Amino acid sequence: MVETESGRRIGRCRDMRAILGCGLPKVNELVVGHRGRLEHFGIGTPRQQAPDAIPWEAVVRIEGDRIVVRDGTELV
């Protein structure tokens, strides 16, 4: 589950987007919600319609199956 520091639920993390280059991939977004799940299975394209991602820079910490992001974070 992805939620803000104050506890507002944003959705489930379905996948991650990364930048490929030399060396290891660098995660740049968390894909969240139903559209992210469809994208994970190759249905649709990234950012086809509704926002479905959270910038990696917004992640504060990961606690087990909970990802905490900064208050004020919205889907992009």
N, C-alpha and C positions, 0 to 999 in steps of 0.2 A: 504494500500500500504506500502511496506517495501522499504525504501531508505536510502542511506548513509547521513551523515551530510552535505556533499557537494551537495546532490541532485540527485545522481545517483540512478535510479530505479533498484531494484533487483527483485521485483515481488509482488504478493499478498500473504498475510499470509492465508493459507488454514486450518491450524490446529496447535496444539502444541503437543510436546512430553513431557512426564513427568516421573519422577521416583517415583514409589509407594513404600511406606514404612510405618513406624509408623506415625500417624498424617496425615496432609494434603499432597497431591502430590506436588512435587517440579518440576516446569517447567525447562527443560534443553535445549530445541530447539524449534524454530519456523519452521514449515513446510511451504515451499514456492513453488508457481508455480503449473503447470499442474499435475506433478507427485504427489505432495502433495494432490491435490484434489482427485485423484484416490485412494491414500492411505487412505484418510479420509473415503471413501465409501467401504473400504475393498478390493480394487482391487490392487493386487501386495503386496509387503512387503516393510517395511522401507529399504531404501538404496539398493534396488534391483539392480539398474543400475546407473542412473545419480545422482549426488548430488542434494539434495532438501531441505536442512535445514540450519538454521543459529543458532549458539550457543547463548543461552540466555545471556551469559556474554557480547555479542557484542551490546546488546540493550542499547541505551543511554537514550531514552525517548519515551513515547507514547503520541501522540497529536491527540485526536479524532480518526479518522480512519487511521492515519499515524503512522507507527512505524519507528523510526530513529535509525540506527545502526552506529557504528564507521566507518569512512573512511577506506578502505582497506578490509572490511569484504567481504568474498566470501562464496558461498554455500559449505557445506561439505557433 
